[in-house]
């Protein structure tokens, strides 16, 4: 189902992240543009207010100089609460209203007490300066405010105002207030909001569709892999999924899956061979048991004959028991459920003890058997399990070494391991057989299959690996074989 597919989840997460990213970007863009627009408007108002003050002062100064020449006293030219200054300020405002720089600017001039003395035509009293008089006195650099004003035509407008007192001789001479409508700024911001409101979901939707197409193209190798996997069964384990020509995660997934198929194939083959070999090994003693029991039931036998028959049956039962016990031990090692009773061991002492038992077999075939140990080497191990490991290896070495041959054990230290080499001058092992000699029930040839079950080396390998060690085998046909066991030292 598409909604539950990883493709849908990727697209959904992609669209969600894109929505959050664009929303954050839009909010920051709107906030920055709003701040920049109002900052520019405030800067314009401050500039226009400074121009108004300079122009009024210049106009007043011109009138003052002309009046002085006519003999008027200086006291008449005080700006503070002066009716003449109020008339001059109103006349200046009326004359300069049509100035292009002041077209969209509303000007109001107040006296030192906060009373309106001059203003642009057809405007409301934007602010009650008297109410905030003390505040304006303290803010000599001016005061910005956003107010709602109702004009005489009944229109309501939002205005941005800047009020600044003119200070002369540490007292307020008059107050100038300039205002401008914020409609242009608000219209710009409204248009931006509308544009972002339309573009954001549209962008997310279009990008999601493109993402779905790209996801389909990108994940198409996965679809082909799934189709191939559906055709892989236990009967055709050699089949492999197609590997894309890229070097991305999908290529790694295909390679990993093919490696898993190879391991499964090997495991199935090993299990199949194991069952076949186990059947073969159990078939012989069971057939013997059945045959002897059938013969004994055909007629009455003497006590000696029954005794011989039971002894023969007991040997076959022992043979079956040995196979089952060996298989049980290997299975426990494979499942990591076997418990090692480890103690510090001197490997040289242990091998010398084993050599005493093996010497009996070696003397029977006149085999020269030697143990060469360099020094005391300790390892942490299970004595009985290690004893079985080396007995299996030495038993094979004696078994496949001809009369008057030689078997040698060398014990050395190599880095963090004890290295035990067991060499013989026997018939050797072919190169193609070496990779399989540690497999269960694997027999190299008929002469070797004549005795044993093919489990000794497999058990030896399991014991070595349980001790965090390993076994290596080297051989050439006719030149003997060398088995090397590496076991970690105990410091």
KASUL-V184550 format. One record per pair of residues at least 6 apart in sequence whose C-alpha atoms are under 6 Angstrom apart, sorted by the first residue. I is the first residue (numbers start at 1). GAP is how many residues later the second one is. D is the distance in Angstrom with one decimal. If there is no record, write none. Layout:
i=<I & I>
gap=<GAP & GAP>
d=<D & D>
This chain:
i=<15 & 79 & 79 & 80 & 81 & 86 & 90 & 105 & 105 & 106 & 106 & 106 & 107 & 107 & 107 & 107 & 108 & 108 & 108 & 109 & 109 & 109 & 109 & 109 & 110 & 110 & 110 & 110 & 111 & 112 & 112 & 112 & 114 & 114 & 123 & 124 & 142 & 142 & 143 & 143 & 144 & 144 & 145 & 145 & 146 & 146 & 147 & 147 & 148 & 148 & 149 & 149 & 150 & 158 & 158 & 159 & 159 & 159 & 160 & 160 & 161 & 161 & 162 & 162 & 163 & 163 & 164 & 164 & 165 & 166 & 166 & 166 & 166 & 167 & 225 & 228 & 237 & 240 & 243 & 244 & 277 & 285 & 289 & 332 & 340 & 341 & 342 & 342 & 342 & 343 & 343 & 344 & 344 & 345 & 345 & 346 & 346 & 365 & 366 & 366 & 367 & 367 & 367 & 368 & 369 & 369 & 369 & 370 & 371 & 371 & 372 & 372 & 373 & 378 & 379 & 379 & 380 & 389 & 392 & 397 & 400 & 401 & 401 & 405 & 406 & 406 & 407 & 407 & 408 & 408 & 409 & 409 & 410 & 410 & 411 & 411 & 412 & 413 & 416 & 416 & 417 & 417 & 417 & 417 & 418 & 418 & 418 & 419 & 419 & 420 & 420 & 421 & 421 & 422 & 422 & 423 & 423 & 424 & 424 & 425 & 426 & 427 & 427 & 427 & 428 & 428 & 428 & 428 & 428 & 428 & 428 & 429 & 429 & 429 & 430 & 430 & 438 & 438 & 439 & 440 & 440 & 441 & 441 & 441 & 442 & 443 & 443 & 464 & 469 & 469 & 470 & 470 & 471 & 471 & 472 & 472 & 473 & 473 & 474 & 474 & 475>
gap=<193 & 6 & 94 & 93 & 30 & 31 & 28 & 74 & 75 & 14 & 72 & 73 & 12 & 13 & 70 & 71 & 10 & 11 & 69 & 7 & 8 & 9 & 66 & 67 & 6 & 7 & 64 & 65 & 63 & 60 & 61 & 62 & 15 & 16 & 28 & 27 & 21 & 22 & 19 & 20 & 17 & 18 & 15 & 16 & 13 & 14 & 11 & 12 & 9 & 10 & 7 & 8 & 6 & 23 & 24 & 21 & 22 & 23 & 19 & 20 & 17 & 18 & 15 & 16 & 13 & 14 & 11 & 12 & 10 & 6 & 7 & 8 & 9 & 6 & 16 & 13 & 28 & 18 & 11 & 7 & 164 & 31 & 24 & 6 & 42 & 41 & 38 & 39 & 40 & 37 & 38 & 35 & 36 & 33 & 34 & 31 & 32 & 38 & 37 & 38 & 37 & 38 & 39 & 38 & 37 & 38 & 39 & 38 & 37 & 38 & 37 & 38 & 38 & 112 & 110 & 111 & 110 & 71 & 64 & 27 & 26 & 24 & 25 & 20 & 18 & 19 & 16 & 17 & 14 & 15 & 12 & 13 & 10 & 11 & 8 & 9 & 7 & 6 & 72 & 73 & 69 & 70 & 71 & 72 & 68 & 69 & 71 & 66 & 67 & 64 & 65 & 62 & 63 & 60 & 61 & 58 & 59 & 56 & 57 & 55 & 54 & 50 & 51 & 53 & 47 & 48 & 49 & 50 & 51 & 52 & 53 & 46 & 47 & 48 & 46 & 47 & 19 & 20 & 19 & 15 & 18 & 12 & 13 & 14 & 12 & 6 & 11 & 6 & 17 & 18 & 15 & 16 & 13 & 14 & 11 & 12 & 9 & 10 & 7 & 8 & 6>
d=<5.9 & 5.6 & 5.6 & 4.6 & 6.0 & 5.3 & 4.4 & 5.7 & 5.1 & 6.0 & 5.5 & 4.9 & 5.5 & 5.5 & 5.9 & 4.6 & 5.7 & 4.2 & 5.0 & 6.0 & 5.7 & 5.0 & 5.7 & 4.6 & 4.3 & 5.3 & 5.7 & 4.9 & 4.4 & 5.5 & 5.5 & 4.8 & 5.2 & 4.6 & 5.8 & 5.5 & 5.4 & 4.0 & 5.5 & 5.1 & 5.6 & 4.6 & 5.9 & 5.3 & 5.7 & 4.5 & 5.8 & 5.4 & 5.8 & 4.5 & 5.6 & 5.4 & 4.3 & 6.0 & 6.0 & 5.5 & 4.5 & 5.7 & 5.5 & 5.5 & 5.7 & 4.2 & 5.6 & 5.4 & 5.8 & 4.2 & 5.9 & 5.6 & 4.3 & 5.7 & 5.7 & 5.5 & 5.8 & 5.9 & 5.6 & 5.5 & 5.7 & 6.0 & 5.7 & 5.8 & 5.9 & 5.2 & 5.8 & 5.3 & 5.6 & 5.0 & 5.8 & 4.3 & 4.3 & 5.4 & 5.6 & 5.6 & 4.6 & 5.3 & 5.4 & 5.5 & 4.6 & 5.0 & 5.9 & 4.9 & 4.7 & 4.9 & 5.3 & 4.6 & 6.0 & 4.9 & 5.8 & 4.9 & 6.0 & 4.7 & 5.9 & 4.8 & 4.8 & 5.4 & 4.7 & 4.3 & 5.6 & 4.5 & 5.7 & 5.8 & 5.3 & 5.8 & 3.8 & 5.9 & 5.7 & 5.7 & 5.7 & 4.4 & 5.8 & 5.3 & 5.6 & 4.7 & 5.7 & 5.1 & 5.8 & 4.7 & 5.2 & 5.8 & 5.9 & 5.7 & 5.9 & 5.3 & 4.3 & 5.1 & 5.6 & 5.2 & 5.9 & 5.8 & 4.8 & 5.6 & 5.1 & 5.8 & 4.4 & 5.6 & 5.2 & 5.8 & 4.3 & 5.3 & 5.6 & 4.1 & 4.3 & 6.0 & 4.6 & 5.4 & 5.6 & 5.3 & 4.2 & 5.2 & 5.7 & 4.2 & 5.1 & 5.5 & 5.6 & 5.1 & 5.8 & 5.4 & 5.1 & 4.6 & 5.7 & 5.3 & 5.8 & 5.9 & 4.0 & 5.6 & 5.2 & 5.5 & 5.9 & 5.3 & 5.3 & 4.6 & 5.9 & 5.4 & 5.6 & 4.6 & 5.8 & 5.2 & 5.8 & 4.6 & 5.9 & 5.2 & 4.3>
